[in-house]
């Protein structure tokens, strides 16, 4: 033990009056002093010491303990003093809910050392708002402060800063950085993205410092509100704990006993929040209790007073904006208080409040800025106060009054928080991922006004907010959305154009402008169903569709140019509008009568030919309509490529709710399959059955264009839809579909000189067929496909990503290849990978990799030829029987690779590591770097390793890197 540890431990057992410095536990079971200057250096953390609050004077305890306890049960946030007083039995105990024991058990499980232990463990508390989640989280930290180093992460610090400070806390006064106590960090109401950032920063630092495998360094305890905590818990019971308003039988007994004790000490109105919790938030009881409480409270209130106006404003914010408050300084400005001496400030402010305000306001103090503020004791009380105080007045009118309250808006002290809450009142959309009950299109206040008052008042309210917030482009965007929701297209266009003029390179705003024209087109199309469609009466709808397409194309360009985000909504929307426009064109009577059939429409769209009836009415559209096929094809190809690169099942939290696209595609791969088929259908001039029969009996009667469209219709139009055919599909004979696609290509593709896209699709179709039916008579040999791939451009920079990806599969060496043959093949693969990586980083932009995770299409199998390709679906079938949470944990911890079925199916490659980089054993001419998907699994030193190989659009990647014994 270091002398400083001996000194600190002796200090710890001396009388309290002689001690003031904070103590931290150390690995060798003693304690060390935390110097004030060291604590100030790691300012992003609120550190919980072993002797926290022990310096509290007995006089202070005697004077304040009752008010401290009362404020907590009145609705105040738990603080360390509450827990310290309870520990010392100076006040009653703070009830430990069942979730406290559950999360404690999870922490203890993590502390049991094992070789598979990850350095950073994440545990989550999901809780109903007001159910005591924050109290449970702090109780957990309090009870672990003597065995772990514990801290609360303060808001507004970057993940990099917190990571640096957390490491400093872990290693502070420890002799051996390999042997330190784990740090338990509490993060409250932070985004999942921030949590991922912090976890990533800590893992990188662990690797950099070369801390031994199986060492637990950090436990991140995230406490987030959620309207469905049980669902979150079911998804991952080994990581998540749910806290709901519903009490267990044991909790009911504890709460009932505590309530009796408190009711002897305090009036019911002073322990309202505890009363609500002890009722288990039984809806009917709570509604009656809160109504009765608020009715009694508001008796005799002066509705005209400034204090009552303040209560109304705070109630409005607390009802609609989670964790909102108004600074005491803002309140004083509204009440026109002039206080000259700080020490009398709190007393003077409280004296200026009415009796009602004193009862419903909780006084808060920001730990970072020390700004004092007020909020109402509970959101349910805020909601009821709002209802009862407003009477006949509309909420929109109160919100307008708040917007026009110059003294609050212009007050400078604590302005950032005030502006943030006021903006959220009008702009923050509900998000399930953020803990809200549902996803919404507008803020809850705007939703309330448009549904319970009128859309017109909602527009008026947002217009006033737009003016108040310096004509902010995002407010204009919301006004466009609100107007087109009610078919007010001229107004929607006006606001969308204003937003786009202010932010012409913002893809989300350009998407909104496109959506205005799209909705306008849809409305006009719907109206045409009631009449006979003619070239004349459809011109207006076509014009709207083409304007929408133009806007979405601008959105696409802006999205590609933006290096920090990837908004692909423009591509999806362009295809959707294109399909609807084709439906309109083909439904025109002139294209469905005997003189002008659908073939006439097709001829019009793909050649220079213009039918007489549409010559004049569509004179401004001919060029754009003839360009429709190519623009849709380009959008579909772009989507296919994007889906080939990245996983589509990642849930990402949106930081700025205004910066989100209008429509979300939930299953993009299924969507692509469907839209590709629709696209092919419109450009095929016959029914699927007729044209398929024709291709089998007389294939030469089909033009190359018709064959290409039929291939597209069958699902062979791009690499994503081709590999989608490997998923289980009950309604399709996948083998027959793939064989039909192959039969539509020339019999001798080597002579046919297919273009690069067709060549890629042809080879991909054979690889897909080999996975389902290796004995199919339609299947070409691997050597023939290798020979065919020589028609890809010699200059790899001119190759499509799909072509480069296929080269890595086609030329991966077999076991029985000679050394020279292996070198030749590795040369081709390495050349392809070099350019794949370039296009990958172009696609990635500056977006963190965890937000756009690479998608693995195939794994290297135990076989040769086609047998060495194991499609991802084969691996997924093995894990299919596991529960969702079990499956996630097995992938997360790498346990899936230990399953006997996987080891039998997939082959372990051999290689070595140098300074954390994995190299493949085999190529003799140059090193072949294989990026590891989990960098934490890569040994630090220069080791011989084995790993599983995955094939991606970034090149081969390594899974489950393990040092050779």
N, C-alpha and C positions, 0 to 999 in steps of 0.2 A: 504494500500500500504506500502511495506517495505521501510525504510529510504533510502536504496541503490537505490530503484526504483525512489524515489523522486529526489535524487541527480542526477541520470542519466538523468532523464527527464529535469531537470533544465539545466544541461550541454548541452543538445541537442539544447536548444533555445538560448544559448550564441553564440557570434560571433565565426566563424569557426577557427580563428587563435588560440583560447584558448583551442581547443579540438583536441584530437588525438586518444582517445580510441574508440573502436568499440561499437556500441549499438545494443542490441537485443530487440525485442518486448516481452512483458510479458502478461500473461492471463488477468490481471486487467487493460489492455489498456495502461499502462505506458511503460517505457523502463528500461533496466538495462545495466550496463557496462560489456563487455566481457573482462575479464583480459587476458593479453597476455599469461601468464603461463597456463591458462585454455584452451585457444585456441591451445596451443602447445600440451596439453595432448590429445586432440582429433584430432590428426594429419591426420587421414584418411579422414577427411572432409575439403573441402574448404568452409568456412562459409561465407555466404553473409549477411552482417550487414545492419541495417536500414540506417546508414550513410556511406555506402560503397563509397569510392573515394572522400568523402567530404574534406579530408585532402589535396587533390591535389592542388598544388600552382598555382596561376594565371600566373606566369612566364612560368611554364611548359605547361600550357594550351595554352598560346599564341604561344610558340615555336613549340609544337608538335601536336596540334589538327588537322591540315591539313594532316600531314603524317599518323596519326592514322586513320583518316577517309579514306584516299586513300588506305591504306593497307587493310582495311576491304573490300572495294569494288573491290580491286584488286584480292581478293580470300582468304584473311587471316580469321582466325576463329574469330568470334565475342568475344570481352571481355567486362568486366564490365565497362571499361572506355568509350567504344563506347556508351553504353546505358546511362551512367551518363552524358556525353557530350550532347547527344541528349535531355535528360531530362532538362538540363540547357539551352537548345536552343543555345549552343555554336557551334554545327554543325547541319546539317539537321536531321530530324527525321529518325529513322530506321523503315522501313515499317513493319506493323503488318499484317502477312498473315492471311487468314481466319481460319487456323488451330489454331492460337493463341487464337482466341475467342472461338473455339470449346473446346480446352483443358481447358480454363479458366472456361467455363460453367460446365464441368465435375468436376473440382475441387470444384466449388461452390455447386454443387449437393451433393458432398461428405461431405461438411462442415455442411449441414443441419442435425442436430442430430436426430437420430431415434433409437429405441431399437434394430433393426436388423443390425445397422451399425457395420461393422467389424473393428477391431482395426488397421489393416494394409490394405490400399487400393492400388491397382496397376493400374496405367494408362500408356498407351504406345503410343509413337509417332513413327510411321513407315514412313520413308521418302526415296524418291529416293536419291541416292548419289548426293550431290551438289545442292539440292533443298531448302536448308535453314532450315533443321530440327533442327540442333544444335542452330541456331539463335532463332527459335521459343521457344525452350525449355528454353533457358537462359532469353528470354524476359518474359516468364511466371514466372520464379523465381524472376526476378527483380521487376515485378509488385506486387508480393506477399510478398516481404521482410519485409513490415511494419505490416503485419497481421499474418504471419506464420513465423516460424523459418526455414530458407532455407539454403541448403548446396548442394554442388556437391560432390559426392563420388569419391575420387581419385582412380585411378587404382592400382592393385597389392596388395590390402589389403584384408585379409580374411573376409568372411561374419560375422564371430563371432566378429572380431575387429570393423568392421563398425557398427554392431548392438550395441555393448557396447558404442561406441562413440556417436551414434545417440541418445541413451537413456540419455547419459550425457548432450547432447545438449538440449534435450526436458525438462529435469528437472532442468537445470542450473538456479539458482536464483529464482526458483518458490517455493512458500510456501507449496502448496498442490499438491502432485504428481498425484492426481485424476483430478486436474484442471490445465492442461498445454496447451499451444498452440500446435496444430499438427505440426510435422516437415515434410517439403517438401524436399525430397531427389531426386536429379537428377543423374541418372546412364546412362552414354553414351557408346553405343556399347558394352554392357556386354552380356554374354551368358544368355539364359533363365534359365539355371541351376543355375548360380550365383544369379540371381534375386530370384529364388525359395528358394535358401539357405538363402539369406538375409531375405526374408519374413518369413521363418520358424524360424530363430533366433529371429526376432523381436516379433513374435507371442508367442514364448516360454517365452521370457522375460516379455511380457504383462501379461501372465498367472501367472508367478512366482511372479510378483509385485501386482497381484490381482487388476488390474485396472478395474473399473466398466464396465459392459456390455454396448454396444452402444457408447463407447467413441472412437472417431477417434484419433489415436496417431501418425500415420505415413502415408504419401502419397508417394509412390515410383513412380517417373516419369521416365520411361525408354525410352530412345531415341535411336532407332536402324534403321540402313539403311535396305532397302528392295527393291527388284526390282518389287514387286507387293503390294504396300501399300494398294491399294483399297481392295484387297481380304482380307488382314489382318483386315481391318476396318469392312468389311461386316461380318466377322466371329464373331466379338464381338464389336458392335458399342457403347456399354455402357462403354467400357474400352479403345478402340483403336481409334486413330485419324490418318488419312492419310495425308501426304504432298507429292504432286507429282510435276513434272516439269510444269504440265498444270496449267495455271492461270485462275481464275474465271474472269468474266467481271469487277468486282470491283477491283480485284488485277491488271488486265491489265491497268486500268486507273491510279492506284497508281504508278505502275512501269514505265509507259510511262512518267508521270509527273516528277518522280524522275530522270529518265534517262536524260531528257532535262536539268534539273538543274545540274546534274553531268557533262554532256558533255560541259557545259559552263566553269566548273572549271578545268576539267582534260582531257588529251588526251585519246582517246578511248582505247589504249593499257593498260592504268593504271586502267581502270574499266571493264576489260574484263569479269570477272565472273558475275558482275551485268548485263552487256549487254546480256550475255547468258541467265540469268534468266528472263530478261525482254522480251525476245523473246519466253518465255514459252518453251524453248528447242525444238522449231519446228525443226524437224530433218534436213530437207533440208537446211533451212536458217542457222542453226548452223554449219552444215558441211561446207558450203560455207564460212561462216564468219571465222571459225577457220582455214580453209585451207588458206584463204587470209591473216589472221593475222600471221600465222606461216611462210608462204612463204615470206612475207614482212620482218618478224623478222630475218629470217636466211640468208637474202641477204648479201653476202660478209663475211660470217662466215668462220673462219679458221678451216677447217675440221681436220687438223693435230694437233691442239693445245690441251694441256692437259685439258683446261677448257671445250672445246667441248666434249672431252671424258667424262668428269664429267657429262655434260648435258645429254649425251647418257645413262650413267649408271642410273642417277636419273629418266630419262624418262622411262627406262625399268622397274625399280622398281615401279614407280607410276602408270604405265599402268596395271601391273599385281597384285600388292599387295596393297590392300586398306589401306589408312592412313600411308603408308610407308614414310620414309625420310632417309636422310644420315646426320650424325652429322657433324657440322662445323669442328670439330676436324679431322674427316676422310677426309673431303674435303681439309683441310690445308695439311694433310699428302700426299695426292695425288698430290697437287699442289706444294709440297716441300717448303711450307712457313715456315720460322722460325721466330716466333713472341715472343719477350722476355717480353713485358709489356702488361698485361691484358687490361689496359684501352685503348690501341691502337689496340687491337686485331680485333674488329668488323670492324673498319675503314680499317685496312690493308687487311682484308679478302675481303671486298667489292671492294676495289681498285684493287685486283688481278683478279676480275671477268671481263669477256668481257661484252660489252653492252647488248648482247643477254641474257647472264646469269642473269644480273641485272634485266632485264625485266620479265623473266619467273620464277625466284626463289622467293619463299616466305620464309621469315626467321621465324623460330619457336623457342620457348623456353619451355622446359618441366617444368611444375609447381612443379614436385616432385624432379627431379634431377638437374634442372636448366641447363641442357645440351642444347646448341644452335644447331639448325639443319636447313636443307633446304629441300624443296620439290617444285615441279612445281605447278603453280597457280591453275590448274584444270586438272583432269584426261583426259578429252577430248583433252586438249592442249598437255599433255604428250604423248598421243597416236599419235597425228599428228606429233609432233616433232620427235618421234621415227621413224615414216614412212619416213618423209622427210630427216632426217639426215642420215638414213641408206642407202638410195638409193638402190644400188644393193646388199649391204651386207645383210646377213641373220641374223635374230634375234638370231638363235642358236649360231652364231659366236660371236655376242656381248655378249651373256650370258656366253659363254666359256671365253671370254676376262675378263669379270667381275670375274669369278671364279678364274682365274689365276692372278688376281691383288693382288699380295702378300702384297703390302703396305696397302691396305684396309683390307684384311683378318687378318693381324697380328697386326693391330693397336689396342691398348688396351683400349683407352678412348672411352666410349660409345659402347663397343664391343657387349654387350648383345643384344641391339636393332638391330645392323647391322646384327648379326648372325641370329636373329629371322626373319628379313625380307628376308635375302638371302635364308634361309631354306624354308620359305613360298613360295618364287618364284618357287622352284622346287617341293615342296611337298604338299602345301595346296590345297586340292580339293575344288571346288565350292560346296556350300551347300545352298539350298533354305532357310533352317532354319536359316542360318547365314546372310540372306539378299541377296544372290547371285541370278542370273537370273535362274540358273538350277543346278541340281546335276551333278557332273562330276566324272569321274573315275581317272583322273590325274589333275595336276595343270593346270591352264589356259595357262601358257607358254608352258608346255609339249604338251598340246592339240594343241596349235597353230603350234608348230614345227612338230608334227607327221602328222597333217592334211595338212599344207601348204608347208612344206618342204619335209621331208620323215621320216618314222619310224626309219630308220637307224640313222639319225641325232639326233632324240629324245633319242635313246639308248646311243649314244655317249655322249650327253649332261648329261644325268643322271649318266652315268658311271664316268664322270669327277667330278660330284657333290658328288658321293659316295666316291671317293678318297679324295676330298677336306674336306669332313665332317668325317674324320677319319674312313672310311669304316663302316659307320653307318648301322645297320641291317635294318632300315626302308627304306633306299635308295635301298638296295639289294632287299627288298620286292617289291618296286615299279618297279625295273628292271625286276623282275620275272613276274609281272603283265603286264608290257609293252610288254615283249617278247611273252608271251602266247596269247596276244591279236592278234598278227600277226603270230600265229602258229609256232613260233620259240621255239619249246618245249625243245630241248636240252639246249639252252641258258637259258630258263625260269627255267628249273630244276636246272641248275648250280647256278643261283642267289637265288632260293628258298632254296636250301640246305645251301648256305652261310648264309642266313638270319636265318635259323633254327639253325645252329651251333652256331651262336652268341647269340641267344635268344631262347634256347630250351624249355622254359616253357611259352612262349608267345602264347596264343591260336590263336591270329589273324595272326601271322606269320605262325603257323602250318596250319591254314585254307588256307592261300595262297599256301602253298606247296601242300595241297590236291587238290586245284583248278587247279594247273598245271597238275596233273595226270588226273583229271576229264576232263579238256579240251582236253587233249591228247587222252583220251579214246573216247570222243565224236567225235573227228576228225577221229579216226580209225574206229569207228562204222559207220560213214557217208560214208567212203570210201568202206565199205563192202556192201553197198546197190547196188553197181554197179556189184557185182559178186555173184556167188552162195556161200552161207556161208557153210563152212565145219569146223570140229573140228580143223583142221590144221591152216586154215587161220584166225580163230577167236581167237587163243591162245594169240596173242600179245595184242589184244584189252581187253581180259579178264584180262590179267596180269596188264594192266594199271588201269582198274576199281578196281581191288583188292588192288593195291598200293594206289589209291585214298582213298578207304575205310579205309585202315590202317592209313593213315595220318589223316583222319577225326576222327578216334577213338582216336588218340593221342591228337588231338585238343579238343575233348570232355573231356578227363581226365585233360588236362591243364586248361580248362575253369572251371571245377568243383573245382579244387584245388585253383584257384585264388579267394581270398576272397574279392577283391575290385570291380570286374566287373563280369558281366554274359554274356558271348558270347555263344549263343546257335547255332551258324551257323554250327558247326561241326555235330550236330544231324540232322539238316535239310538236309545238303549236303549228309550225309551218306544215308539217305532214298532216296534222288533224284538219287544218283548213283546206289543204290540197285535196284530201279525200272527200270532204264535204262539197267542194267546188266541182269535183268530177261527178259526184252523185247528181248535182244540179244539172250539169251539162248533158249528161246521158239521159236525164229524165225529160228533156225537152221533147215536145210532140214531134217536131220536125226531124228528130233523130230516132224516132220510134215508128214512123209510118213506112209504107212500102217503098216510097221513093228515096227517102233519106233514112237508112237504118243506122244502127249503132256503129257499123263499120264506117259510115260517112263521118260520124263524130270523131272516130279514131283517126281517120284519114286527115281530118281537119287539124287535129292536135299534133300529129307527128310528121306532116308534110307541109309543103307550101300552099297546098290547096285550101281555098276558102269557099264554102257553099254560098250560093246566092242569097238565101234568106237571112244569113247573119252578116253579110258583107257590110251593110250600112249601120245596123243597130250596134254592132260590136267593133266599129272601125278603130276605136282607141285601144282595144284589148287584144287584137289578133297576135301581135308579137309576144305579149306577156303570156297568153294562153298557150301558145306553141312552145313556150319556154317552161311550162308547168312540169312536164315529165322530168326534164333534167334537174330542175331545182328540187323536186321531191326526191329524186334518186340520190342527189348529193346529201340532202338532209338525212335520209335513211342510212347512207353509207357512213356518215359522220357519227350517227347514234350507234351504229353497229360497232364501229371502231372503239368508241368510248366505252361501250359495255364490254368489249373484249379485254380492255385494259384493267378495268376496276370492278371491285365488288359493288353490288347494288343493294345489299341488305344492311348497310350501315345507317344507324340513326344518328343524325347530327343535330345538335342544338343550334338554333338560329339566334345569333347574338342580337341583331337589330331586326325587330319584327317587321319593320317597313321594307327591309331588304330581303324580300322573299317573293318567289314567283306565284302567279295566280293559281295555277293548277299543279297538283303533284301527281306524278305517274307512280303508282304503288308497285307494280310489277313490270318494270320497263322491258324485260326480255320477252315476256308474253305479249306486251303491247307491240313490240317490234315485229314479232312473228305475225300478229294479226294485221298490222298496217302494211307490212310487206306483201301479204297475201291480197289485201284489198287493192293495193297499187298494181300488182300483177293482173288482178281480175279486170280492172278497167281498161288496161292496155292489151288484153287478150280478146280477140274478136269472136268468142264463142263460149259455150258452157265448158266447164272443166272436163266433163265426161266425154263430150264430142271431140275436144281438141286432144285429149289423152289417147283416145282410140285412133284418131287420125295420125298421131305421132308414131303409134305402133304399127299401123297398116301401111302408111305411106309417109314416112318421115320427111322425104324430100319436098312434100307439098307445103311444109311449114317454113316460113322465112326465118332467118336467124333472129330477127327482132321478136317474132311470135314465140320462138323457143325460149328466148331469154326471159320474156314476160311470164311464160308458163313455169319456168324454173323458179322465178321469183314467187309466183303464186303457190307453188308446192313447198316453199320454204328453203330454196337453195340460192336465194339472191344475195346473201352475204354470210360471212363466217359465223356470226352470232346465231342466226336462224338455223344454219346447218347443224351446229353443235347442240342447239336446243332440241333437235330431233332425238338426241341421245337420252333426254329425260323421259321418264315413264309417261306415256300418253295412251290412255285407254281407248280413245276414239280414233287412233291412227295405227295403221300397220307401218311402223317406221322403216322397216327393211324395204318394203315395197315402194314407199315414197322415195327413199334414197336411190333405189334401182331405177325408178321412173325418171328421176332427175338426171342420173348418169346417161340414160338412153336418149335424152334430149341433146346431149353434146355430140359433136362429130364422132364418127366411128373411129377415125384415126386422128386424134387430137394433135399428134406430133406434126402432121402435115398441115392441119387446119390453121396453125399459128394463131391461137386464141389470144385475146388481149389480156393484160395482166390481171384484171379483176376476175374475168371468167376463168382464167387459169387457176387462180387461188381458190375460187369456189369449187372448181372441178376436183382439185387435189384434196381439199377439205372434205368434200362429199365422200371420197373414197376412204379417207381416214375414219370418218364417222361410220361408214358401212362396215369397215373392218372390225370396229368395236362391237357391232351388233350381230354381224353374220360373216365371220372370217372365210366361210366356204362359198360365199355368193358367187355365181358365175359372172356377175357384172363387175366384180372387184378386180381392178388392175393390180399387177405385182408392184411391190415396193420399188424394184429396180426401174420399172417403166415410169413410175411417178418421179423418181430421182432424175431420170433422163429428161422427162417433160419439164421439170423445174429449171433445167438449163435455159429455158426460154425466158425466164425472168431476166430483167436487165442486168448486164454484167456489172454496171456501176451500182453498188448496193444502195447508194443514196437516192437512186431513182426508183427503188423498190417500195411497194406498199408495205405497211407494217404487217399485214396478214401474210404476205409473201415471205417476209423475213422470218416470221414466226414458224411458218410451215417448213422452211429450210432447217430450222433447229430440230424439228421432229424427224424430217426425212433423212437427214445425214447424221443422226446420233449413232455412233458406232455400235456394232453388235459384238458380242463376246468372241465369236469365231473369226472376226476380221483380223487380217495380218497387221503388224505394227505400221507398215507403210500405208495401208488402207485406212487405218484409224487416224493417222496423221493427216491424210488428205481430207477425211470427213471432218475432223476437228477444225481444220483450216476454214472450211466452208461455214461451219457452225459459228466459229469465233468471229468471222467477218460479218455474218448476219447479226450476231449479238451486239457487236460494236455499234451498228446503226439502229438496232432496236432500242438500245439504251439512250441514244440521242433523241429519238422520237418520244421515248418515255418521259425524259426530263422536260421536253417541250410541252408535253401534255400535262405534266405535274404542275408546272409553273412554280409559284412560291407557296403552294398549299402543303401543309404538314402531311406526311405520308400516312399517319393514322386516320386522316379524314378521307384519303383516297387510296384505300388498300388495294394492292395489286391482286388480280384474279388469276388463280391457277386453273388451267384447262385440263392438263394431263400430268400424271406422275410416271416416273420411270418404273417399269414393271419387271418381273422376273421372267424374261423371255427374249426372243429375237424377232427380227422383222416387225410386222404389225403388232405382235404380242407384247412388245416392250412398251406399248402405249396403254396406260390405264387411265380412262377418263374419270374426272372427278366424281361423276355420278356413282361409279363403282365403289369408291371409298365412302360416299354418303350413304349407300345402301347398308353398309356394315354398321354405321352409327345410327341408322334410322330408328332402331328399336329403343335407343336410349331416350330418356326424357330430355326436353329442351335444355334444362339447367345442367343436367349431367353431361350432355353433349358439349355444351359451351365450356364447362370446366375441363373436360378431357382435352379439348383443342387448346384451351388457354394454358393448361399446365403441360401440354405435350404428351399426355398419357395415351392419347389415341394411337400413337406410334408403337405402343407396347402391346396393343391388341393382337393376338395371334393371327387373326384373319387378315390384318393389315400387313404384318410381316411376311405372310405367305404370298400376298398379292404384289407388294411393292419391293423394289430392290434397293439395298443400301449401297450408295456410291462411296468410294474411298477418296481421301484427300489429306490435306494438312492445313494448319493455320499459321499465319505470320502476323503478329501484332493485331490480333482480332479479326483478320481477314481470312476467309475460307478459300482454298484453292482445290481444284479437282485433279486427282491423279490420273494421268493418261496422256495428255498432249505433251509431245517432246520438244516442239519448236518454241512454244511460248506458254507462259502461265495462263490458266483459265480461272479467273476469279468468279466464284459463285456467291452472290449476295445471300446472307442468312436472313430469313424473315424475322426471326427472333434473335436480335443481336446479343441478348442476355445469355443465350445458350452457348455462345462461342467461347471456347477456352482462351485465357489471356495469353498464355505462352505459345511457343512453337510446338504444336502437338500434332500427332497423327490422328485423324478423325474419320468417322463415317457419318453419312447423312442420307436422307431421302431427297430425291430430286423432283422438283416441280417445274413444269414448262409454262411460262407466262409470256406476255407481250413485252416484258422487260428483258427477257432471256431466262435461262434456267435459274432457279432459286433453291436454297438449301433449307430443309426442314429437319428439326430434331438433330442438331449437330452434337455428336457424342465423341468424347476422347476414346481412342482405342486403348483397351486395357493391356 
